[in-house]
Amino acid sequence: MKILAGAVLAFGLVTGTVAQSPTMPQAEVSSAQQKIAQAQAQIDKDPRRHQAYNQLAMALARRARETSDVSFYSKADSALAKSFEISPGNLEGQKVQAWIFLGKHEFAKAAELAKQLNEKWPDDVLIYGYLVDANVELGNYAAAEEAAQWMLDIRPGNVPGLTRAAYLRELFGDVDGSIELMEMAYRQTPPSELEDRAWILTHIAHLRLSTGDIKRADQILQQALALFPNYHYALANLAKVRASQGKFAEAADLLRQRYQNAAHAENAYDLAVALTRAGKADEGKALFAEFEVNARKELATADNANRELIFYYTDYASRPAEALRIAAQEFERRKDVYTLDAYGWALAMNGRNDEARQHLQDALAVGVRDAQLLYHSGIIAERAGNMAEAANFLRQSLEVNPVSEHAAEARTALERLSKS
């Protein structure tokens, strides 16, 4: 891969665990809240300054990430409309618009706008960042990689470029490289940016957990939650740690806490799964029903829970035909590796194993080393009668992460294959 061909040398390698920083209590108001107040004060002082509305819109979008409350995006849209009313088509406003499109999962719109802005301002690092984000979500990985490389060529060692390059490294199968880059980004992030630092720590923990390093993932998530208490991303990943430890009730409690703060359909799904695994089948069933109702309301929207619906219909509700209908619909919108996985799994559950195998092959060809994708590939190969291939994929799934959600099923399948 070309990514970071020299940028790492220019910036210096990071080894070991994430550097400890002095303990900092979370401020009574977050960074985004402070910036919202500052922008509003500027607007009150001079309501014709379009820049203040841009700053307000961006701060509101950042608050959406902090809280997982999507209503902040509507408020950001209103602020941005005022900016464009005062100064039509201003650059900073359009950059904020691209960010908001991404936050609302309108990835095609974000990609088109970022492309237009990049043609006009080809040296703007953040515009390249939006190109990375949109193209990753759409499955255009070559375009995403090219944009990320430009970010680091233009400004070596910049934090937005490092985090995006790290995510691509993960997708291309280089988890160790991804961790190195995220650690660099963490050390470059100002201590005052608590949510940013918590987000980076949470992703590092995710990477550690993806390889089965439960202990280090747990430690890093505790750091993240100390910086930004009740952080929804950290709670979700800590629940995965607890599930990997077999502490399903604790995992459910963490996901319940997240769902109470952010009652999104996909969060309901995760909690319902956790409750089921914790032996609370009745409560899980009730929450699955609530999830289905709310997720179906979002079927045709950009910010949806379609992948969760697909797996609900294949793995819990025994409605494979409906899973396939939704998967085909989502595949028309985006072709990232995780959508390919969901589509492939839905095809397999409908007996279309050859097509399913092709979609999983396309996903794995990107380089991603994901325990779920490898497990699904193994089961699909078994259903297609390719026993040697099935065993190989299942072993890879366990090698990548021996404590993944599918590890027990992978071991059972391997035992079944050994006896066939």
GIDA-V469899 format. One record per pair of residues at least 4 apart in sequence whose ideal C-beta (glycine too) atoms are under 8 Angstrom apart, sorted by the first residue. I is the first residue (numbers start at 1). GAP is how many residues later the second one is. If there is no record, write none. Layout:
BEGIN
I;GAP / I;GAP
END
This chain:
BEGIN
1;144 / 1;168 / 1;171 / 1;173 / 2;143 / 2;147 / 3;142 / 3;145 / 3;146 / 3;149 / 3;162 / 3;165 / 3;166 / 3;169 / 4;4 / 4;145 / 4;148 / 4;161 / 4;173 / 4;177 / 5;144 / 6;4 / 6;150 / 7;4 / 7;145 / 7;146 / 7;149 / 7;150 / 7;154 / 7;158 / 8;4 / 8;5 / 8;172 / 8;173 / 10;146 / 10;147 / 11;145 / 11;146 / 11;151 / 11;173 / 12;172 / 13;167 / 14;166 / 14;169 / 14;170 / 14;173 / 15;165 / 17;199 / 17;202 / 17;203 / 18;165 / 18;168 / 18;183 / 18;186 / 18;202 / 18;205 / 19;164 / 19;167 / 19;168 / 20;203 / 21;170 / 22;169 / 23;203 / 24;167 / 24;170 / 24;203 / 26;4 / 26;168 / 26;201 / 26;202 / 26;203 / 27;4 / 27;7 / 27;167 / 29;4 / 29;5 / 29;8 / 30;4 / 30;33 / 30;36 / 30;164 / 30;165 / 30;198 / 31;4 / 31;31 / 31;161 / 31;162 / 31;163 / 31;164 / 31;165 / 32;4 / 32;27 / 32;28 / 32;30 / 32;31 / 32;33 / 32;34 / 32;163 / 33;4 / 33;26 / 33;30 / 34;4 / 35;4 / 35;20 / 35;23 / 35;24 / 35;27 / 36;4 / 36;20 / 36;23 / 36;24 / 36;27 / 37;4 / 38;4 / 38;17 / 38;21 / 39;4 / 39;13 / 39;14 / 39;16 / 39;17 / 39;20 / 40;4 / 40;16 / 41;4 / 42;4 / 42;7 / 42;10 / 42;13 / 43;4 / 43;6 / 43;9 / 43;10 / 43;13 / 46;6 / 48;38 / 49;4 / 49;37 / 50;4 / 50;32 / 50;33 / 50;34 / 50;36 / 50;37 / 50;40 / 50;43 / 51;4 / 51;32 / 51;41 / 52;4 / 53;4 / 53;26 / 53;27 / 53;29 / 53;30 / 53;33 / 53;40 / 54;4 / 54;25 / 54;26 / 54;29 / 54;36 / 54;38 / 54;39 / 54;42 / 55;4 / 56;4 / 56;20 / 56;23 / 57;4 / 57;19 / 57;20 / 57;22 / 57;23 / 57;26 / 57;36 / 57;39 / 57;43 / 58;4 / 58;18 / 58;38 / 58;41 / 59;4 / 60;4 / 60;12 / 60;13 / 60;15 / 60;16 / 60;19 / 61;4 / 61;11 / 61;12 / 61;15 / 61;35 / 61;38 / 61;39 / 61;42 / 62;4 / 62;133 / 63;4 / 63;6 / 63;9 / 64;4 / 64;5 / 64;6 / 64;7 / 64;8 / 64;9 / 64;12 / 64;39 / 65;38 / 65;130 / 65;134 / 66;129 / 66;162 / 67;5 / 67;165 / 67;194 / 67;195 / 68;164 / 68;193 / 68;194 / 68;196 / 69;193 / 70;4 / 70;33 / 70;34 / 70;194 / 70;233 / 71;4 / 72;4 / 73;4 / 73;27 / 73;30 / 73;31 / 74;4 / 75;4 / 76;4 / 76;20 / 76;24 / 77;4 / 77;23 / 78;4 / 79;4 / 80;4 / 80;13 / 80;16 / 80;17 / 80;20 / 81;4 / 82;4 / 83;4 / 83;7 / 83;10 / 83;13 / 84;4 / 84;5 / 84;6 / 84;9 / 87;6 / 89;4 / 89;5 / 90;4 / 91;4 / 91;26 / 91;29 / 91;30 / 92;4 / 93;4 / 94;4 / 94;19 / 94;23 / 95;4 / 95;22 / 95;29 / 95;31 / 95;32 / 95;35 / 96;4 / 97;4 / 97;16 / 98;4 / 98;12 / 98;15 / 98;16 / 98;19 / 98;29 / 98;32 / 98;36 / 99;4 / 99;31 / 100;4 / 101;5 / 101;6 / 101;8 / 101;9 / 101;12 / 101;33 / 102;4 / 102;5 / 102;8 / 102;28 / 102;31 / 102;32 / 102;35 / 104;198 / 104;199 / 105;32 / 105;197 / 105;198 / 105;199 / 106;4 / 106;196 / 107;4 / 107;26 / 107;27 / 107;30 / 107;31 / 107;195 / 107;227 / 108;4 / 108;26 / 108;30 / 108;225 / 109;4 / 110;4 / 110;20 / 110;23 / 110;24 / 111;4 / 111;20 / 111;23 / 111;24 / 111;27 / 111;29 / 112;4 / 113;4 / 113;17 / 114;4 / 114;13 / 114;16 / 114;17 / 114;20 / 115;4 / 115;16 / 116;4 / 117;4 / 117;7 / 117;10 / 117;13 / 118;4 / 118;6 / 118;9 / 118;10 / 118;13 / 121;6 / 123;31 / 124;4 / 125;4 / 125;26 / 125;29 / 125;30 / 125;33 / 125;35 / 125;36 / 126;4 / 126;34 / 127;4 / 128;4 / 128;19 / 128;20 / 128;22 / 128;23 / 128;26 / 128;33 / 129;4 / 129;18 / 129;22 / 129;31 / 129;32 / 129;35 / 130;4 / 131;4 / 131;12 / 131;13 / 131;16 / 132;4 / 132;12 / 132;15 / 132;16 / 132;19 / 132;32 / 132;36 / 133;4 / 133;31 / 134;4 / 135;4 / 135;5 / 135;6 / 135;8 / 135;9 / 135;12 / 136;4 / 136;5 / 136;8 / 136;31 / 136;32 / 136;35 / 136;200 / 137;197 / 137;199 / 138;196 / 138;197 / 138;198 / 139;195 / 139;196 / 139;197 / 139;198 / 139;200 / 139;201 / 140;4 / 141;4 / 141;27 / 141;30 / 141;31 / 141;225 / 142;4 / 143;4 / 144;4 / 144;20 / 144;24 / 145;4 / 145;23 / 146;4 / 147;4 / 148;4 / 148;13 / 148;16 / 148;17 / 148;20 / 149;4 / 149;16 / 150;4 / 151;4 / 151;7 / 151;9 / 151;10 / 151;13 / 151;14 / 152;4 / 152;5 / 152;6 / 152;9 / 152;10 / 152;13 / 155;6 / 157;4 / 157;5 / 157;27 / 157;31 / 158;4 / 159;4 / 159;26 / 159;29 / 159;30 / 160;4 / 161;4 / 162;4 / 162;19 / 162;20 / 162;22 / 162;23 / 162;26 / 163;4 / 163;18 / 163;19 / 163;22 / 163;37 / 163;40 / 164;4 / 165;4 / 165;16 / 166;4 / 166;11 / 166;12 / 166;13 / 166;14 / 166;15 / 166;16 / 166;19 / 166;37 / 167;4 / 167;11 / 167;36 / 168;4 / 169;5 / 169;6 / 169;8 / 169;9 / 169;12 / 170;4 / 170;5 / 170;8 / 170;37 / 170;40 / 170;198 / 171;166 / 171;195 / 171;196 / 171;197 / 172;194 / 172;195 / 172;196 / 173;194 / 173;195 / 173;196 / 174;4 / 174;193 / 175;4 / 175;32 / 175;35 / 175;36 / 175;194 / 176;4 / 177;4 / 178;4 / 178;29 / 179;4 / 179;25 / 179;28 / 179;29 / 180;4 / 181;4 / 182;4 / 182;18 / 182;21 / 182;22 / 182;25 / 183;4 / 183;21 / 184;4 / 185;4 / 185;15 / 186;11 / 186;14 / 186;15 / 186;18 / 189;4 / 189;7 / 189;8 / 189;11 / 191;6 / 193;4 / 194;4 / 194;33 / 194;34 / 195;4 / 195;33 / 195;36 / 196;4 / 197;4 / 197;27 / 197;30 / 197;31 / 198;4 / 198;26 / 198;27 / 198;29 / 198;30 / 198;33 / 198;35 / 198;36 / 199;4 / 199;25 / 199;34 / 200;4 / 201;4 / 201;19 / 201;20 / 201;22 / 201;23 / 201;26 / 201;33 / 202;4 / 202;18 / 202;19 / 202;22 / 202;29 / 202;31 / 202;32 / 202;35 / 203;4 / 204;4 / 204;16 / 205;4 / 205;11 / 205;12 / 205;13 / 205;15 / 205;16 / 205;19 / 205;29 / 205;32 / 205;36 / 206;4 / 206;11 / 206;31 / 207;4 / 208;5 / 208;8 / 208;9 / 208;12 / 209;4 / 209;5 / 209;8 / 209;28 / 209;31 / 209;32 / 209;35 / 209;192 / 210;160 / 210;161 / 210;190 / 210;191 / 211;189 / 211;190 / 212;32 / 212;188 / 212;189 / 212;190 / 212;191 / 212;192 / 213;4 / 214;4 / 214;27 / 214;30 / 214;31 / 214;189 / 215;4 / 216;4 / 217;4 / 217;20 / 217;24 / 218;4 / 218;20 / 218;23 / 219;4 / 220;4 / 221;4 / 221;13 / 221;16 / 221;17 / 221;20 / 222;4 / 223;4 / 224;4 / 224;7 / 224;9 / 224;10 / 225;4 / 225;5 / 225;6 / 225;9 / 225;10 / 225;13 / 227;4 / 228;6 / 230;5 / 230;27 / 230;31 / 231;4 / 232;4 / 232;26 / 232;29 / 232;30 / 233;4 / 234;4 / 235;4 / 235;19 / 235;20 / 235;22 / 235;23 / 236;4 / 236;18 / 236;19 / 236;22 / 236;31 / 236;34 / 237;4 / 238;4 / 238;16 / 239;4 / 239;11 / 239;12 / 239;13 / 239;15 / 239;16 / 239;19 / 239;31 / 239;35 / 240;4 / 240;11 / 240;165 / 241;4 / 242;5 / 242;6 / 242;8 / 242;9 / 242;12 / 243;4 / 243;5 / 243;8 / 243;31 / 243;34 / 243;162 / 244;159 / 244;160 / 245;158 / 247;4 / 248;4 / 248;26 / 248;29 / 248;30 / 248;31 / 249;4 / 249;29 / 250;4 / 251;4 / 251;23 / 251;26 / 251;27 / 252;4 / 252;19 / 252;22 / 252;23 / 252;25 / 252;26 / 252;28 / 253;4 / 254;4 / 255;4 / 255;12 / 255;15 / 255;16 / 255;19 / 256;4 / 256;15 / 257;4 / 258;4 / 258;9 / 258;12 / 258;13 / 259;4 / 259;5 / 259;8 / 259;9 / 259;11 / 259;12 / 262;5 / 263;4 / 263;5 / 264;4 / 264;41 / 265;4 / 265;26 / 265;29 / 265;30 / 265;32 / 265;33 / 265;39 / 265;40 / 265;43 / 266;4 / 266;29 / 266;39 / 266;42 / 267;4 / 268;4 / 268;19 / 268;22 / 268;23 / 268;26 / 269;4 / 269;19 / 269;22 / 269;26 / 269;36 / 269;39 / 269;42 / 269;43 / 270;4 / 270;38 / 271;4 / 271;16 / 272;4 / 272;12 / 272;13 / 272;15 / 272;16 / 272;19 / 273;4 / 273;11 / 274;4 / 274;10 / 275;5 / 275;6 / 275;8 / 275;9 / 275;12 / 276;4 / 276;5 / 276;8 / 276;9 / 276;40 / 280;4 / 281;4 / 282;4 / 283;4 / 284;4 / 285;4 / 286;4 / 287;4 / 288;4 / 288;24 / 288;28 / 288;29 / 289;4 / 290;4 / 291;4 / 291;14 / 291;17 / 291;21 / 292;4 / 292;17 / 292;20 / 292;25 / 293;4 / 294;4 / 294;11 / 295;4 / 295;9 / 295;10 / 295;11 / 295;13 / 295;14 / 295;17 / 296;13 / 298;5 / 298;6 / 298;7 / 298;8 / 299;5 / 299;7 / 299;10 / 299;27 / 299;30 / 300;4 / 302;31 / 304;26 / 305;4 / 306;4 / 306;20 / 306;21 / 306;23 / 306;24 / 306;36 / 307;4 / 307;23 / 307;31 / 307;32 / 307;35 / 308;4 / 309;4 / 309;14 / 309;17 / 310;4 / 310;13 / 310;16 / 310;17 / 310;20 / 310;32 / 310;33 / 310;35 / 310;36 / 311;4 / 311;5 / 311;12 / 311;31 / 311;34 / 312;4 / 312;5 / 312;11 / 313;4 / 313;5 / 313;6 / 313;7 / 313;9 / 313;10 / 313;13 / 313;33 / 314;6 / 314;9 / 314;31 / 314;32 / 314;35 / 319;4 / 320;4 / 320;26 / 320;29 / 320;30 / 321;4 / 321;29 / 322;4 / 323;4 / 323;22 / 323;23 / 323;26 / 323;27 / 324;4 / 324;22 / 324;23 / 324;25 / 324;26 / 325;4 / 326;4 / 326;20 / 327;4 / 327;12 / 327;15 / 327;16 / 327;18 / 327;19 / 327;20 / 328;4 / 328;15 / 329;4 / 330;4 / 330;9 / 330;12 / 330;13 / 331;4 / 331;8 / 331;9 / 331;12 / 334;5 / 335;4 / 335;5 / 336;4 / 337;4 / 337;26 / 337;27 / 337;29 / 337;31 / 337;33 / 337;36 / 338;4 / 338;25 / 339;4 / 340;4 / 340;19 / 340;20 / 340;22 / 340;23 / 341;4 / 341;18 / 341;19 / 341;22 / 341;29 / 341;31 / 341;32 / 341;35 / 342;4 / 343;4 / 343;16 / 344;4 / 344;11 / 344;12 / 344;13 / 344;14 / 344;15 / 344;16 / 344;19 / 344;32 / 344;36 / 345;4 / 345;11 / 345;31 / 345;35 / 346;4 / 347;5 / 347;6 / 347;8 / 347;9 / 347;12 / 348;4 / 348;5 / 348;8 / 348;28 / 348;31 / 348;32 / 348;35 / 352;4 / 353;4 / 353;27 / 353;30 / 353;31 / 354;4 / 354;30 / 355;4 / 356;4 / 356;24 / 357;4 / 357;20 / 357;23 / 357;24 / 357;27 / 358;4 / 359;4 / 360;4 / 360;13 / 360;16 / 360;17 / 360;20 / 361;4 / 361;16 / 362;4 / 363;5 / 363;10 / 364;4 / 364;9 / 364;10 / 364;13 / 368;5 / 369;5 / 369;27 / 369;31 / 370;4 / 370;30 / 371;4 / 371;26 / 371;27 / 371;29 / 371;30 / 371;33 / 371;34 / 371;35 / 371;36 / 371;39 / 372;4 / 372;25 / 372;32 / 372;33 / 372;34 / 373;4 / 374;4 / 374;19 / 374;20 / 374;22 / 374;23 / 374;26 / 375;4 / 375;18 / 375;19 / 375;22 / 375;29 / 375;31 / 375;34 / 375;35 / 376;4 / 377;4 / 377;16 / 378;4 / 378;11 / 378;12 / 378;13 / 378;14 / 378;15 / 378;16 / 378;18 / 378;19 / 378;32 / 378;35 / 379;4 / 379;11 / 379;15 / 379;34 / 380;4 / 381;5 / 381;6 / 381;8 / 381;9 / 381;12 / 382;4 / 382;5 / 382;8 / 382;31 / 382;35 / 386;4 / 387;4 / 387;30 / 387;33 / 388;4 / 389;4 / 390;4 / 390;23 / 390;27 / 391;4 / 391;23 / 391;26 / 391;27 / 392;4 / 393;4 / 394;4 / 394;16 / 394;19 / 394;20 / 394;23 / 395;4 / 395;19 / 396;4 / 397;4 / 397;7 / 397;9 / 397;10 / 397;13 / 398;4 / 398;9 / 398;12 / 398;13 / 398;16 / 400;4 / 401;6 / 402;5 / 403;4 / 404;6 / 406;4 / 407;4 / 408;4 / 409;4 / 410;4 / 411;4 / 412;4 / 413;4 / 414;4 / 415;4 / 416;4
END
